[in-house]
């Protein structure tokens, strides 16, 4: 999540979060292949099997057009509470997403 914080930097997370209250640009910690990652939430999706909204797609801050695989809600470990993505950066990301990575974002 450079430049917001460095790889390996300690973050404060809330493990008692309500999945339904998560919104775009919330920073989450999730487990993937035995490692913890910290990216922001980009979209929520319905699970095709259950029709429940329990899958998310996350993205790193750098590069802003990159994206991650789909993450099941049970893999989300915490929501970061000591860092936020500024409104200016959010606007920048939204703008860049209009032109870069069509079909990927």
C-alpha positions as CSV (number, residue, x, y, z in Angstrom):
1,X,0.0,0.0,0.0
2,X,2.9,2.3,-0.8
3,X,2.9,5.3,-0.4
4,X,0.3,5.1,2.4
5,X,2.4,2.7,4.4
6,X,5.4,0.5,3.8
7,X,5.4,-3.3,3.2
8,X,5.6,-5.0,6.6
9,X,4.6,-1.9,8.5
10,X,2.4,-2.5,11.5
11,X,-1.3,-1.4,11.0
12,X,-4.2,-1.2,13.5
13,X,-7.1,-3.3,12.4
14,X,-10.6,-4.0,13.6
15,X,-11.3,-7.7,13.5
16,X,-14.9,-7.2,14.7
17,X,-16.3,-5.6,11.5
18,X,-19.6,-5.9,9.7
19,X,-19.0,-7.2,6.1
20,X,-22.2,-5.5,4.9
21,X,-20.8,-2.1,6.1
22,X,-17.6,-2.4,4.1
23,X,-17.4,0.1,1.3
24,X,-15.2,1.0,-1.6
25,X,-11.8,2.3,-0.6
26,X,-11.9,0.7,2.9
27,X,-8.5,-0.8,3.6
28,X,-8.7,-4.5,4.5
29,X,-6.3,-7.2,5.6
30,X,-6.9,-10.5,4.0
31,X,-5.3,-13.9,4.0
32,X,-4.2,-15.5,0.7
33,X,-2.0,-18.6,0.3
34,X,-1.0,-18.4,3.9
35,X,0.1,-14.7,3.8
36,X,-1.6,-11.5,4.9
37,X,-2.1,-8.7,2.4
38,X,-3.4,-5.2,2.9
39,X,-5.2,-3.6,0.0
40,X,-8.3,-1.5,-0.5
41,X,-11.8,-2.8,-1.3
42,X,-12.7,-2.1,-4.9
43,X,-16.0,-4.1,-5.5
44,X,-18.3,-6.5,-3.8
45,X,-19.8,-9.4,-5.8
46,X,-22.4,-12.1,-5.4
47,X,-21.3,-15.6,-5.0
48,X,-22.7,-17.5,-8.0
49,X,-23.5,-20.6,-6.0
50,X,-25.2,-19.0,-3.0
51,X,-26.3,-15.6,-4.5
52,X,-24.9,-14.0,-1.3
53,X,-22.9,-10.8,-1.6
54,X,-19.8,-12.4,0.0
55,X,-16.9,-12.0,-2.5
56,X,-14.7,-8.9,-2.9
57,X,-12.1,-7.6,-5.3
58,X,-9.3,-5.6,-3.9
59,X,-6.6,-3.4,-5.4
60,X,-3.2,-2.2,-4.4
61,X,-2.4,1.5,-4.3
62,X,0.6,1.1,-6.6
63,X,0.0,0.7,-9.4
64,X,-3.5,2.1,-9.2
65,X,-4.8,0.1,-12.2
66,X,-3.7,-3.3,-10.9
67,X,-6.2,-5.6,-9.3
68,X,-6.3,-8.7,-7.2
69,X,-8.2,-12.0,-7.6
70,X,-11.5,-12.4,-5.9
71,X,-11.4,-12.8,-2.1
72,X,-14.1,-14.6,-0.1
73,X,-15.4,-12.7,2.9
74,X,-14.2,-15.4,5.3
75,X,-10.6,-14.6,4.2
76,X,-10.9,-11.0,5.4
77,X,-9.0,-10.7,8.7
78,X,-9.5,-7.1,9.6
79,X,-10.4,-3.6,8.5
80,X,-7.5,-1.1,8.9
81,X,-8.5,1.8,11.2
82,X,-5.3,3.9,11.5
83,X,-5.0,4.7,7.8
84,X,-7.4,6.0,5.2
85,X,-7.1,6.7,1.5
86,X,-7.6,10.5,1.0
87,X,-10.5,11.8,-1.0
88,X,-8.1,13.3,-3.5
89,X,-6.4,9.9,-4.1
90,X,-9.8,8.3,-4.4
91,X,-10.8,10.7,-7.2
92,X,-7.4,10.1,-8.9
93,X,-8.0,6.3,-8.8
94,X,-11.5,6.7,-10.1
95,X,-10.3,8.9,-12.9
96,X,-7.4,6.6,-13.9
97,X,-9.8,3.6,-13.8
98,X,-11.9,5.2,-16.6
99,X,-9.0,5.0,-19.0
100,X,-6.6,2.3,-17.9
101,X,-7.2,-1.5,-17.6
102,X,-10.7,-1.6,-19.2
103,X,-12.1,-5.0,-18.4
104,X,-9.8,-5.3,-15.4
105,X,-11.3,-2.7,-13.1
